[in-house]
Amino acid sequence: MERIKEFFIGLKNRVDFKFHPITLLPLLILLLTLPACLWLPIEYSYENHLIENFQLVVILAIFIICIKAKNDKTFFNTLALVMVILFLREINCGRTVFFHVPGGGYNDFYSWKEIPYGYLAHPLYGTFMALSGLYFILTKSYKVLWNYFLQAKLSIYNWIFVVLGIIFGLLGEEWGMPMLEEMTETLFYVSLLAIIYLQAFNKNYIETTK
């Protein structure tokens, strides 16, 4: 019971209410979400279009941040592998990039069953995820993650944006509103970028994980 009390006392001290410059990015996405839902052409939320392409740029930026991190290299290498997984997920392992149905609509793509050797896509993707998980375990990156959980500062605004992105992304999917879903998914990615950037390069954040 005493340990739980100490954790929450420490958590209170670790919450960071400073509005960092990097937090402007998720704030901007949040502010643009309603106008996008009201006035952007729905095609912008489709595969290989404006919003998803921007998401891919954000994921690539997070990947670069991870491999250039100043501390806890193996842990951030694991996060870089997670970014590869998310990147492949966004393009459906290349299916929505290379296998558009000629003359079809924006979202018309061949299924894996219709693509030569397409049956290998999911097993290979699953194998890559499994190997990434194995790397996480063998490098003991889970210890770094645990230290972050117990000691690292928490950028409260960025975490709020992460939660909002998840909640409204799920609601957008449930309500059949692809623009809301894609914009809040973008909010999630950009908020994640801000959090990882602070952990990877901000000395004050890194020092809390000693």
Number of C-alpha atoms within 10 A of each C-alpha: 6 6 8 9 10 11 15 12 11 15 17 12 12 18 14 17 12 10 12 13 8 16 20 15 15 25 16 12 19 19 11 13 19 14 10 17 18 11 8 13 11 13 15 18 22 17 19 18 12 12 19 20 17 13 22 20 13 20 25 18 15 24 22 13 20 28 18 15 19 15 16 16 15 18 22 25 22 22 21 22 22 17 21 19 18 18 20 15 12 19 17 16 17 13 18 19 12 11 15 16 14 9 7 9 9 15 13 14 18 16 14 16 10 11 11 8 9 13 13 11 15 13 10 12 16 12 12 15 16 12 13 20 14 13 17 20 13 10 14 13 20 14 13 17 16 12 14 18 14 16 20 23 24 21 21 16 20 28 16 12 23 22 16 18 26 17 15 20 24 16 15 19 14 11 12 11 15 19 25 24 25 24 26 28 24 26 31 27 23 29 29 20 25 22 21 19 17 20 27 21 16 13 12 12 19 19 13 15 19 9
